[in-house]
């Protein structure tokens, strides 16, 4: 798994992240992710997980993204 963590939101329609350790919960309105530094909450509508690899830590989802919030451990 990658040492560093990156997150990118493209035109509020696609989110990609690296070094994700788990998808803790998901619905079409919220996705909760874990990474080494804590948790990430992605809020929106019509969200769908396109890809998640526990081995590589790669994550991708699409939909209307309203906000991203980081929470430390």
Secondary structure, 3 states (H helix, E strand, C coil): CCCCCCEEEECCCEEEECCEEEEEEECCCEEEEEECCEEEEEEEEEEEEEEECCCCCCEEEEEEEEEEEEEEC
